[in-house]
Amino acid sequence: MEYALHEVLEVQEMTAFKTLCLTKSKTMKALVSDPKLKAIMQQDVDITTRQLQEFASILSNAKHE
């Protein structure tokens, strides 16, 4: 699919932000002792990982001039 340059840049920005969030969640999860909070953080890690895979797919299929 053909995307405008600003669309590709926005996906790249979201990818950078979500990568930072993933790193923070994984790091903080190791420091958490509450099982419920740890489960919420693991859910966030799982969702963010899927989102990053989707962003990677979009970026690899993006065609722009």
All heavy atoms as TSV, in Angstrom:
chain	resi	resn	atom	element	x	y	z
A	1	MET	N	N	0.849	-1.179	0.000
A	1	MET	CA	C	0.000	0.000	0.000
A	1	MET	C	C	0.894	1.241	0.000
A	1	MET	O	O	1.958	1.259	0.592
A	1	MET	CB	C	-0.904	-0.013	1.227
A	1	MET	CG	C	-1.858	1.123	1.297
A	1	MET	SD	S	-3.040	0.870	2.632
A	1	MET	CE	C	-4.319	1.913	2.074
A	2	GLU	N	N	0.418	2.256	-0.623
A	2	GLU	CA	C	1.187	3.480	-0.695
A	2	GLU	C	C	0.742	4.444	0.405
A	2	GLU	O	O	-0.443	4.741	0.547
A	2	GLU	CB	C	1.002	4.136	-2.062
A	2	GLU	CG	C	2.027	5.189	-2.349
A	2	GLU	CD	C	2.065	5.557	-3.812
A	2	GLU	OE1	O	1.900	4.670	-4.653
A	2	GLU	OE2	O	2.249	6.745	-4.092
A	3	TYR	N	N	1.714	4.894	1.186
A	3	TYR	CA	C	1.447	5.828	2.278
A	3	TYR	C	C	2.151	7.145	1.994
A	3	TYR	O	O	3.214	7.177	1.373
A	3	TYR	CB	C	1.969	5.282	3.612
A	3	TYR	CG	C	1.273	4.037	4.085
A	3	TYR	CD1	C	1.828	2.784	3.890
A	3	TYR	CD2	C	0.053	4.115	4.737
A	3	TYR	CE1	C	1.195	1.636	4.333
A	3	TYR	CE2	C	-0.595	2.979	5.186
A	3	TYR	CZ	C	-0.014	1.739	4.978
A	3	TYR	OH	O	-0.654	0.618	5.421
A	4	ALA	N	N	1.582	8.216	2.493
A	4	ALA	CA	C	2.252	9.512	2.410
A	4	ALA	C	C	3.419	9.510	3.400
A	4	ALA	O	O	3.416	8.761	4.382
A	4	ALA	CB	C	1.278	10.636	2.748
A	5	LEU	N	N	4.403	10.332	3.128
A	5	LEU	CA	C	5.595	10.372	3.977
A	5	LEU	C	C	5.235	10.661	5.438
A	5	LEU	O	O	5.776	10.033	6.357
A	5	LEU	CB	C	6.584	11.414	3.452
A	5	LEU	CG	C	7.867	11.571	4.258
A	5	LEU	CD1	C	8.631	10.255	4.329
A	5	LEU	CD2	C	8.727	12.666	3.667
A	6	HIS	N	N	4.302	11.590	5.661
A	6	HIS	CA	C	3.954	11.921	7.050
A	6	HIS	C	C	3.317	10.733	7.771
A	6	HIS	O	O	3.474	10.586	8.981
A	6	HIS	CB	C	3.050	13.164	7.108
A	6	HIS	CG	C	1.633	12.920	6.686
A	6	HIS	ND1	N	1.245	12.921	5.362
A	6	HIS	CD2	C	0.526	12.664	7.408
A	6	HIS	CE1	C	-0.057	12.673	5.299
A	6	HIS	NE2	N	-0.517	12.516	6.518
A	7	GLU	N	N	2.622	9.881	7.037
A	7	GLU	CA	C	2.024	8.694	7.654
A	7	GLU	C	C	3.106	7.706	8.092
A	7	GLU	O	O	3.030	7.137	9.187
A	7	GLU	CB	C	1.048	8.031	6.690
A	7	GLU	CG	C	-0.175	8.867	6.402
A	7	GLU	CD	C	-1.051	8.302	5.315
A	7	GLU	OE1	O	-0.528	7.773	4.301
A	7	GLU	OE2	O	-2.290	8.388	5.465
A	8	VAL	N	N	4.091	7.519	7.241
A	8	VAL	CA	C	5.194	6.622	7.579
A	8	VAL	C	C	5.953	7.163	8.788
A	8	VAL	O	O	6.294	6.415	9.712
A	8	VAL	CB	C	6.140	6.444	6.367
A	8	VAL	CG1	C	7.376	5.642	6.754
A	8	VAL	CG2	C	5.412	5.780	5.208
A	9	LEU	N	N	6.185	8.475	8.804
A	9	LEU	CA	C	6.892	9.077	9.928
A	9	LEU	C	C	6.105	8.938	11.229
A	9	LEU	O	O	6.684	8.712	12.302
A	9	LEU	CB	C	7.194	10.550	9.641
A	9	LEU	CG	C	8.201	10.802	8.515
A	9	LEU	CD1	C	8.303	12.294	8.218
A	9	LEU	CD2	C	9.555	10.211	8.846
A	10	GLU	N	N	4.798	9.052	11.153
A	10	GLU	CA	C	3.965	8.895	12.356
A	10	GLU	C	C	4.042	7.470	12.888
A	10	GLU	O	O	4.140	7.250	14.105
A	10	GLU	CB	C	2.519	9.277	12.056
A	10	GLU	CG	C	2.316	10.774	11.932
A	10	GLU	CD	C	0.883	11.160	11.617
A	10	GLU	OE1	O	-0.043	10.381	11.912
A	10	GLU	OE2	O	0.692	12.260	11.076
A	11	VAL	N	N	4.024	6.489	11.998
A	11	VAL	CA	C	4.145	5.093	12.438
A	11	VAL	C	C	5.524	4.872	13.057
A	11	VAL	O	O	5.648	4.178	14.067
A	11	VAL	CB	C	3.870	4.112	11.279
A	11	VAL	CG1	C	4.153	2.678	11.703
A	11	VAL	CG2	C	2.430	4.239	10.802
A	12	GLN	N	N	6.554	5.466	12.478
A	12	GLN	CA	C	7.900	5.350	13.054
A	12	GLN	C	C	7.962	5.980	14.444
A	12	GLN	O	O	8.591	5.428	15.350
A	12	GLN	CB	C	8.933	5.996	12.129
A	12	GLN	CG	C	9.177	5.205	10.866
A	12	GLN	CD	C	10.111	5.915	9.906
A	12	GLN	OE1	O	10.261	7.128	9.941
A	12	GLN	NE2	N	10.732	5.138	9.028
A	13	GLU	N	N	7.303	7.118	14.619
A	13	GLU	CA	C	7.271	7.756	15.941
A	13	GLU	C	C	6.534	6.886	16.953
A	13	GLU	O	O	6.974	6.738	18.103
A	13	GLU	CB	C	6.586	9.122	15.856
A	13	GLU	CG	C	7.427	10.201	15.235
A	13	GLU	CD	C	6.698	11.543	15.198
A	13	GLU	OE1	O	5.961	11.859	16.151
A	13	GLU	OE2	O	6.873	12.269	14.205
A	14	MET	N	N	5.408	6.311	16.546
A	14	MET	CA	C	4.658	5.432	17.450
A	14	MET	C	C	5.482	4.199	17.796
A	14	MET	O	O	5.453	3.726	18.938
A	14	MET	CB	C	3.316	5.024	16.817
A	14	MET	CG	C	2.317	6.143	16.741
A	14	MET	SD	S	0.678	5.640	16.209
A	14	MET	CE	C	0.958	5.118	14.531
A	15	THR	N	N	6.221	3.689	16.814
A	15	THR	CA	C	7.072	2.524	17.051
A	15	THR	C	C	8.152	2.851	18.084
A	15	THR	O	O	8.399	2.059	19.002
A	15	THR	CB	C	7.715	2.049	15.732
A	15	THR	OG1	O	6.679	1.726	14.803
A	15	THR	CG2	C	8.593	0.838	15.952
A	16	ALA	N	N	8.767	4.000	17.951
A	16	ALA	CA	C	9.798	4.406	18.918
A	16	ALA	C	C	9.205	4.546	20.318
A	16	ALA	O	O	9.793	4.079	21.305
A	16	ALA	CB	C	10.439	5.715	18.469
A	17	PHE	N	N	8.032	5.172	20.411
A	17	PHE	CA	C	7.381	5.359	21.704
A	17	PHE	C	C	6.996	4.014	22.330
A	17	PHE	O	O	7.253	3.765	23.516
A	17	PHE	CB	C	6.144	6.242	21.549
A	17	PHE	CG	C	5.361	6.396	22.810
A	17	PHE	CD1	C	5.846	7.165	23.860
A	17	PHE	CD2	C	4.137	5.769	22.966
A	17	PHE	CE1	C	5.123	7.302	25.045
A	17	PHE	CE2	C	3.412	5.900	24.144
A	17	PHE	CZ	C	3.900	6.670	25.180
A	18	LYS	N	N	6.397	3.136	21.543
A	18	LYS	CA	C	5.965	1.836	22.073
A	18	LYS	C	C	7.163	0.962	22.453
A	18	LYS	O	O	7.087	0.179	23.398
A	18	LYS	CB	C	5.071	1.106	21.063
A	18	LYS	CG	C	3.715	1.765	20.835
A	18	LYS	CD	C	2.918	1.942	22.113
A	18	LYS	CE	C	2.310	0.666	22.599
A	18	LYS	NZ	N	1.441	0.838	23.772
A	19	THR	N	N	8.281	1.124	21.747
A	19	THR	CA	C	9.493	0.385	22.102
A	19	THR	C	C	9.998	0.840	23.472
A	19	THR	O	O	10.385	0.018	24.310
A	19	THR	CB	C	10.586	0.582	21.037
A	19	THR	OG1	O	10.085	0.106	19.786
A	19	THR	CG2	C	11.855	-0.164	21.381
A	20	LEU	N	N	9.949	2.138	23.701
A	20	LEU	CA	C	10.343	2.677	25.001
A	20	LEU	C	C	9.408	2.165	26.097
A	20	LEU	O	O	9.870	1.749	27.172
A	20	LEU	CB	C	10.323	4.204	24.964
A	20	LEU	CG	C	10.697	4.921	26.251
A	20	LEU	CD1	C	12.131	4.615	26.640
A	20	LEU	CD2	C	10.499	6.414	26.072
A	21	CYS	N	N	8.108	2.155	25.828
A	21	CYS	CA	C	7.132	1.646	26.797
A	21	CYS	C	C	7.380	0.173	27.103
A	21	CYS	O	O	7.290	-0.254	28.264
A	21	CYS	CB	C	5.709	1.828	26.272
A	21	CYS	SG	S	5.176	3.534	26.164
A	22	LEU	N	N	7.685	-0.605	26.075
A	22	LEU	CA	C	7.942	-2.029	26.261
A	22	LEU	C	C	9.169	-2.243	27.142
A	22	LEU	O	O	9.142	-3.065	28.060
A	22	LEU	CB	C	8.131	-2.705	24.902
A	22	LEU	CG	C	8.439	-4.196	24.915
A	22	LEU	CD1	C	7.288	-4.984	25.531
A	22	LEU	CD2	C	8.720	-4.683	23.506
A	23	THR	N	N	10.211	-1.500	26.877
A	23	THR	CA	C	11.433	-1.607	27.675
A	23	THR	C	C	11.151	-1.266	29.137
A	23	THR	O	O	11.592	-1.979	30.049
A	23	THR	CB	C	12.519	-0.667	27.114
A	23	THR	OG1	O	12.760	-1.016	25.750
A	23	THR	CG2	C	13.802	-0.768	27.905
A	24	LYS	N	N	10.400	-0.204	29.352
A	24	LYS	CA	C	10.080	0.216	30.721
A	24	LYS	C	C	9.218	-0.831	31.430
A	24	LYS	O	O	9.471	-1.169	32.588
A	24	LYS	CB	C	9.366	1.566	30.709
A	24	LYS	CG	C	9.142	2.135	32.077
A	24	LYS	CD	C	8.586	3.538	32.022
A	24	LYS	CE	C	8.403	4.102	33.415
A	24	LYS	NZ	N	7.878	5.456	33.389
A	25	SER	N	N	8.220	-1.356	30.748
A	25	SER	CA	C	7.346	-2.356	31.368
A	25	SER	C	C	8.108	-3.619	31.724
A	25	SER	O	O	7.926	-4.184	32.809
A	25	SER	CB	C	6.188	-2.706	30.433
A	25	SER	OG	O	5.275	-1.644	30.359
A	26	LYS	N	N	8.973	-4.059	30.825
A	26	LYS	CA	C	9.757	-5.273	31.104
A	26	LYS	C	C	10.709	-5.046	32.273
A	26	LYS	O	O	10.875	-5.924	33.122
A	26	LYS	CB	C	10.559	-5.687	29.864
A	26	LYS	CG	C	9.744	-6.408	28.832
A	26	LYS	CD	C	10.640	-6.908	27.713
A	26	LYS	CE	C	9.888	-7.806	26.769
A	26	LYS	NZ	N	10.759	-8.370	25.729
A	27	THR	N	N	11.318	-3.878	32.330
A	27	THR	CA	C	12.256	-3.575	33.410
A	27	THR	C	C	11.530	-3.451	34.743
A	27	THR	O	O	11.968	-4.027	35.747
A	27	THR	CB	C	13.010	-2.265	33.100
A	27	THR	OG1	O	13.664	-2.395	31.842
A	27	THR	CG2	C	14.012	-1.942	34.181
A	28	MET	N	N	10.432	-2.723	34.754
A	28	MET	CA	C	9.707	-2.490	36.001
A	28	MET	C	C	9.021	-3.762	36.502
A	28	MET	O	O	8.875	-3.944	37.710
A	28	MET	CB	C	8.676	-1.377	35.820
A	28	MET	CG	C	9.298	-0.031	35.476
A	28	MET	SD	S	10.541	0.517	36.647
A	28	MET	CE	C	9.521	1.001	38.013
A	29	LYS	N	N	8.620	-4.619	35.586
A	29	LYS	CA	C	7.948	-5.859	35.978
A	29	LYS	C	C	8.847	-6.709	36.870
A	29	LYS	O	O	8.381	-7.368	37.798
A	29	LYS	CB	C	7.535	-6.643	34.733
A	29	LYS	CG	C	6.623	-7.813	35.018
A	29	LYS	CD	C	6.208	-8.501	33.747
A	29	LYS	CE	C	7.340	-9.305	33.249
A	29	LYS	NZ	N	7.140	-10.611	32.798
A	30	ALA	N	N	10.139	-6.663	36.615
A	30	ALA	CA	C	11.081	-7.431	37.421
A	30	ALA	C	C	11.176	-6.893	38.853
A	30	ALA	O	O	11.552	-7.626	39.768
A	30	ALA	CB	C	12.458	-7.418	36.768
A	31	LEU	N	N	10.810	-5.631	39.047
A	31	LEU	CA	C	10.915	-5.012	40.372
A	31	LEU	C	C	9.623	-5.079	41.179
A	31	LEU	O	O	9.609	-4.741	42.362
A	31	LEU	CB	C	11.330	-3.549	40.215
A	31	LEU	CG	C	12.635	-3.298	39.450
A	31	LEU	CD1	C	12.832	-1.806	39.234
A	31	LEU	CD2	C	13.807	-3.905	40.182
A	32	VAL	N	N	8.534	-5.518	40.542
A	32	VAL	CA	C	7.218	-5.512	41.178
A	32	VAL	C	C	7.001	-6.814	41.944
A	32	VAL	O	O	7.326	-7.896	41.451
A	32	VAL	CB	C	6.115	-5.330	40.103
A	32	VAL	CG1	C	4.737	-5.545	40.681
A	32	VAL	CG2	C	6.229	-3.958	39.482
A	33	SER	N	N	6.426	-6.696	43.142
A	33	SER	CA	C	6.159	-7.893	43.937
A	33	SER	C	C	4.674	-8.272	43.944
A	33	SER	O	O	4.338	-9.430	44.190
A	33	SER	CB	C	6.664	-7.700	45.368
A	33	SER	OG	O	6.036	-6.584	45.952
A	34	ASP	N	N	3.800	-7.323	43.671
A	34	ASP	CA	C	2.361	-7.593	43.683
A	34	ASP	C	C	1.980	-8.417	42.447
A	34	ASP	O	O	2.222	-7.997	41.315
A	34	ASP	CB	C	1.588	-6.278	43.689
A	34	ASP	CG	C	0.082	-6.495	43.722
A	34	ASP	OD1	O	-0.387	-7.252	44.594
A	34	ASP	OD2	O	-0.606	-5.905	42.872
A	35	PRO	N	N	1.374	-9.597	42.655
A	35	PRO	CA	C	1.045	-10.469	41.521
A	35	PRO	C	C	0.034	-9.857	40.539
A	35	PRO	O	O	0.147	-10.074	39.323
A	35	PRO	CB	C	0.462	-11.734	42.162
A	35	PRO	CG	C	0.613	-11.587	43.625
A	35	PRO	CD	C	1.069	-10.211	43.929
A	36	LYS	N	N	-0.923	-9.103	41.051
A	36	LYS	CA	C	-1.916	-8.490	40.156
A	36	LYS	C	C	-1.264	-7.432	39.266
A	36	LYS	O	O	-1.530	-7.369	38.066
A	36	LYS	CB	C	-3.060	-7.875	40.957
A	36	LYS	CG	C	-3.984	-8.889	41.579
A	36	LYS	CD	C	-5.130	-8.208	42.299
A	36	LYS	CE	C	-6.032	-9.236	42.970
A	36	LYS	NZ	N	-7.135	-8.600	43.689
A	37	LEU	N	N	-0.418	-6.622	39.865
A	37	LEU	CA	C	0.278	-5.596	39.089
A	37	LEU	C	C	1.229	-6.243	38.084
A	37	LEU	O	O	1.335	-5.808	36.938
A	37	LEU	CB	C	1.038	-4.650	40.011
A	37	LEU	CG	C	1.807	-3.517	39.339
A	37	LEU	CD1	C	0.882	-2.682	38.441
A	37	LEU	CD2	C	2.473	-2.636	40.383
A	38	LYS	N	N	1.880	-7.313	38.503
A	38	LYS	CA	C	2.788	-8.027	37.605
A	38	LYS	C	C	2.012	-8.601	36.412
A	38	LYS	O	O	2.485	-8.561	35.276
A	38	LYS	CB	C	3.503	-9.137	38.367
A	38	LYS	CG	C	4.725	-9.670	37.658
A	38	LYS	CD	C	5.502	-10.622	38.544
A	38	LYS	CE	C	6.616	-9.820	39.156
A	38	LYS	NZ	N	7.715	-10.622	39.675
A	39	ALA	N	N	0.805	-9.102	36.662
A	39	ALA	CA	C	-0.027	-9.642	35.580
A	39	ALA	C	C	-0.454	-8.539	34.612
A	39	ALA	O	O	-0.466	-8.741	33.388
A	39	ALA	CB	C	-1.246	-10.351	36.157
A	40	ILE	N	N	-0.808	-7.378	35.153
A	40	ILE	CA	C	-1.183	-6.234	34.303
A	40	ILE	C	C	0.003	-5.820	33.440
A	40	ILE	O	O	-0.150	-5.553	32.236
A	40	ILE	CB	C	-1.678	-5.057	35.166
A	40	ILE	CG1	C	-3.019	-5.400	35.811
A	40	ILE	CG2	C	-1.783	-3.784	34.338
A	40	ILE	CD1	C	-3.471	-4.423	36.877
A	41	MET	N	N	1.169	-5.778	34.054
A	41	MET	CA	C	2.362	-5.375	33.295
A	41	MET	C	C	2.707	-6.413	32.225
A	41	MET	O	O	3.132	-6.054	31.125
A	41	MET	CB	C	3.530	-5.144	34.246
A	41	MET	CG	C	3.289	-3.960	35.162
A	41	MET	SD	S	4.615	-3.664	36.313
A	41	MET	CE	C	5.641	-2.626	35.299
A	42	GLN	N	N	2.509	-7.691	32.518
A	42	GLN	CA	C	2.760	-8.728	31.516
A	42	GLN	C	C	1.777	-8.596	30.363
A	42	GLN	O	O	2.144	-8.766	29.197
A	42	GLN	CB	C	2.668	-10.126	32.146
A	42	GLN	CG	C	2.967	-11.245	31.160
A	42	GLN	CD	C	4.346	-11.140	30.562
A	42	GLN	OE1	O	5.333	-10.975	31.282
A	42	GLN	NE2	N	4.453	-11.239	29.243
A	43	GLN	N	N	0.540	-8.279	30.675
A	43	GLN	CA	C	-0.465	-8.058	29.633
A	43	GLN	C	C	-0.050	-6.878	28.750
A	43	GLN	O	O	-0.170	-6.943	27.529
A	43	GLN	CB	C	-1.829	-7.804	30.270
A	43	GLN	CG	C	-2.943	-7.657	29.272
A	43	GLN	CD	C	-4.289	-7.406	29.957
A	43	GLN	OE1	O	-4.363	-7.020	31.119
A	43	GLN	NE2	N	-5.357	-7.606	29.221
A	44	ASP	N	N	0.465	-5.822	29.363
A	44	ASP	CA	C	0.949	-4.671	28.607
A	44	ASP	C	C	2.109	-5.072	27.695
A	44	ASP	O	O	2.169	-4.656	26.534
A	44	ASP	CB	C	1.378	-3.554	29.553
A	44	ASP	CG	C	1.872	-2.332	28.816
A	44	ASP	OD1	O	1.120	-1.808	27.966
A	44	ASP	OD2	O	3.013	-1.895	29.076
A	45	VAL	N	N	3.015	-5.895	28.204
A	45	VAL	CA	C	4.149	-6.372	27.399
A	45	VAL	C	C	3.640	-7.162	26.197
A	45	VAL	O	O	4.097	-6.962	25.066
A	45	VAL	CB	C	5.107	-7.225	28.264
A	45	VAL	CG1	C	6.100	-7.990	27.395
A	45	VAL	CG2	C	5.840	-6.351	29.268
A	46	ASP	N	N	2.680	-8.046	26.422
A	46	ASP	CA	C	2.138	-8.863	25.339
A	46	ASP	C	C	1.447	-8.012	24.272
A	46	ASP	O	O	1.668	-8.203	23.071
A	46	ASP	CB	C	1.151	-9.900	25.883
A	46	ASP	CG	C	1.822	-10.912	26.809
A	46	ASP	OD1	O	3.065	-11.063	26.739
A	46	ASP	OD2	O	1.111	-11.533	27.609
A	47	ILE	N	N	0.630	-7.075	24.708
A	47	ILE	CA	C	-0.105	-6.209	23.770
A	47	ILE	C	C	0.870	-5.332	22.988
A	47	ILE	O	O	0.758	-5.204	21.764
A	47	ILE	CB	C	-1.144	-5.349	24.518
A	47	ILE	CG1	C	-2.275	-6.233	25.037
A	47	ILE	CG2	C	-1.682	-4.235	23.631
A	47	ILE	CD1	C	-3.219	-5.533	25.994
A	48	THR	N	N	1.830	-4.748	23.686
A	48	THR	CA	C	2.796	-3.873	23.026
A	48	THR	C	C	3.630	-4.653	22.019
A	48	THR	O	O	3.926	-4.149	20.930
A	48	THR	CB	C	3.698	-3.184	24.071
A	48	THR	OG1	O	2.869	-2.432	24.968
A	48	THR	CG2	C	4.695	-2.257	23.420
A	49	THR	N	N	3.988	-5.874	22.349
A	49	THR	CA	C	4.752	-6.713	21.416
A	49	THR	C	C	3.960	-6.955	20.134
A	49	THR	O	O	4.499	-6.839	19.023
A	49	THR	CB	C	5.124	-8.047	22.081
A	49	THR	OG1	O	5.906	-7.772	23.258
A	49	THR	CG2	C	5.926	-8.930	21.145
A	50	ARG	N	N	2.672	-7.254	20.276
A	50	ARG	CA	C	1.821	-7.446	19.089
A	50	ARG	C	C	1.702	-6.157	18.283
A	50	ARG	O	O	1.749	-6.175	17.046
A	50	ARG	CB	C	0.433	-7.940	19.504
A	50	ARG	CG	C	0.398	-9.415	19.825
A	50	ARG	CD	C	-1.026	-9.951	19.888
A	50	ARG	NE	N	-1.885	-9.250	20.815
A	50	ARG	CZ	C	-2.019	-9.531	22.112
A	50	ARG	NH1	N	-1.326	-10.517	22.639
A	50	ARG	NH2	N	-2.835	-8.839	22.875
A	51	GLN	N	N	1.552	-5.033	18.977
A	51	GLN	CA	C	1.449	-3.750	18.281
A	51	GLN	C	C	2.727	-3.451	17.499
A	51	GLN	O	O	2.675	-2.981	16.358
A	51	GLN	CB	C	1.164	-2.626	19.275
A	51	GLN	CG	C	-0.221	-2.678	19.854
A	51	GLN	CD	C	-0.421	-1.696	20.996
A	51	GLN	OE1	O	0.535	-1.303	21.682
A	51	GLN	NE2	N	-1.665	-1.309	21.227
A	52	LEU	N	N	3.876	-3.725	18.100
A	52	LEU	CA	C	5.143	-3.482	17.412
A	52	LEU	C	C	5.291	-4.380	16.184
A	52	LEU	O	O	5.834	-3.954	15.164
A	52	LEU	CB	C	6.320	-3.661	18.371
A	52	LEU	CG	C	6.499	-2.538	19.386
A	52	LEU	CD1	C	7.528	-2.915	20.439
A	52	LEU	CD2	C	6.890	-1.245	18.690
A	53	GLN	N	N	4.784	-5.589	16.266
A	53	GLN	CA	C	4.808	-6.481	15.098
A	53	GLN	C	C	3.927	-5.922	13.985
A	53	GLN	O	O	4.291	-5.969	12.807
A	53	GLN	CB	C	4.351	-7.888	15.491
A	53	GLN	CG	C	5.350	-8.619	16.360
A	53	GLN	CD	C	4.798	-9.900	16.946
A	53	GLN	OE1	O	3.586	-10.151	16.935
A	53	GLN	NE2	N	5.678	-10.725	17.489
A	54	GLU	N	N	2.777	-5.376	14.361
A	54	GLU	CA	C	1.892	-4.764	13.370
A	54	GLU	C	C	2.540	-3.529	12.744
A	54	GLU	O	O	2.459	-3.334	11.532
A	54	GLU	CB	C	0.554	-4.385	14.005
A	54	GLU	CG	C	-0.307	-5.575	14.363
A	54	GLU	CD	C	-1.598	-5.173	15.054
A	54	GLU	OE1	O	-2.118	-4.069	14.793
A	54	GLU	OE2	O	-2.081	-5.976	15.867
A	55	PHE	N	N	3.188	-2.705	13.560
A	55	PHE	CA	C	3.878	-1.525	13.039
A	55	PHE	C	C	4.987	-1.939	12.079
A	55	PHE	O	O	5.175	-1.326	11.024
A	55	PHE	CB	C	4.474	-0.681	14.170
A	55	PHE	CG	C	3.467	0.051	15.018
A	55	PHE	CD1	C	3.793	0.453	16.294
A	55	PHE	CD2	C	2.203	0.352	14.543
A	55	PHE	CE1	C	2.886	1.140	17.095
A	55	PHE	CE2	C	1.287	1.044	15.331
A	55	PHE	CZ	C	1.630	1.431	16.602
A	56	ALA	N	N	5.721	-2.995	12.427
A	56	ALA	CA	C	6.800	-3.476	11.560
A	56	ALA	C	C	6.246	-3.945	10.226
A	56	ALA	O	O	6.834	-3.684	9.167
A	56	ALA	CB	C	7.564	-4.603	12.250
A	57	SER	N	N	5.106	-4.599	10.275
A	57	SER	CA	C	4.458	-5.057	9.038
A	57	SER	C	C	4.029	-3.863	8.181
A	57	SER	O	O	4.236	-3.854	6.961
A	57	SER	CB	C	3.251	-5.927	9.383
A	57	SER	OG	O	2.550	-6.271	8.216
A	58	ILE	N	N	3.452	-2.884	8.808
A	58	ILE	CA	C	3.028	-1.671	8.074
A	58	ILE	C	C	4.227	-0.987	7.450
A	58	ILE	O	O	4.198	-0.623	6.272
A	58	ILE	CB	C	2.278	-0.702	9.018
A	58	ILE	CG1	C	0.929	-1.277	9.412
A	58	ILE	CG2	C	2.120	0.671	8.373
A	58	ILE	CD1	C	0.229	-0.529	10.540
A	59	LEU	N	N	5.295	-0.841	8.223
A	59	LEU	CA	C	6.471	-0.140	7.710
A	59	LEU	C	C	7.159	-0.923	6.591
A	59	LEU	O	O	7.662	-0.333	5.638
A	59	LEU	CB	C	7.457	0.148	8.838
A	59	LEU	CG	C	7.012	1.216	9.835
A	59	LEU	CD1	C	7.945	1.269	11.022
A	59	LEU	CD2	C	6.896	2.575	9.155
A	60	SER	N	N	7.168	-2.244	6.693
A	60	SER	CA	C	7.824	-3.037	5.644
A	60	SER	C	C	7.001	-3.022	4.345
A	60	SER	O	O	7.569	-3.179	3.262
A	60	SER	CB	C	8.060	-4.458	6.114
A	60	SER	OG	O	6.847	-5.145	6.276
A	61	ASN	N	N	5.697	-2.828	4.464
A	61	ASN	CA	C	4.842	-2.791	3.271
A	61	ASN	C	C	4.639	-1.382	2.729
A	61	ASN	O	O	4.032	-1.217	1.673
A	61	ASN	CB	C	3.485	-3.402	3.577
A	61	ASN	CG	C	3.570	-4.888	3.855
A	61	ASN	OD1	O	4.420	-5.572	3.306
A	61	ASN	ND2	N	2.717	-5.378	4.719
A	62	ALA	N	N	5.119	-0.393	3.462
A	62	ALA	CA	C	4.903	1.010	3.048
A	62	ALA	C	C	5.781	1.339	1.852
A	62	ALA	O	O	6.959	1.048	1.823
A	62	ALA	CB	C	5.222	1.941	4.212
A	63	LYS	N	N	5.141	1.959	0.886
A	63	LYS	CA	C	5.845	2.456	-0.291
A	63	LYS	C	C	5.608	3.944	-0.349
A	63	LYS	O	O	4.479	4.400	-0.384
A	63	LYS	CB	C	5.314	1.801	-1.554
A	63	LYS	CG	C	5.500	0.316	-1.603
A	63	LYS	CD	C	4.854	-0.253	-2.848
A	63	LYS	CE	C	4.844	-1.756	-2.819
A	63	LYS	NZ	N	4.044	-2.319	-3.882
A	64	HIS	N	N	6.660	4.690	-0.311
A	64	HIS	CA	C	6.525	6.137	-0.413
A	64	HIS	C	C	7.647	6.679	-1.285
A	64	HIS	O	O	8.653	6.037	-1.504
A	64	HIS	CB	C	6.528	6.805	0.950
A	64	HIS	CG	C	7.818	6.626	1.706
A	64	HIS	ND1	N	8.110	5.466	2.391
A	64	HIS	CD2	C	8.876	7.429	1.857
A	64	HIS	CE1	C	9.300	5.585	2.928
A	64	HIS	NE2	N	9.800	6.759	2.633
A	65	GLU	N	N	7.419	7.862	-1.789
A	65	GLU	CA	C	8.419	8.471	-2.684
A	65	GLU	C	C	9.228	9.498	-1.925
A	65	GLU	O	O	8.825	10.109	-1.027
A	65	GLU	CB	C	7.716	9.146	-3.863
A	65	GLU	CG	C	7.010	8.126	-4.721
A	65	GLU	CD	C	6.291	8.778	-5.901
A	65	GLU	OE1	O	6.497	9.967	-6.165
A	65	GLU	OE2	O	5.542	8.068	-6.564
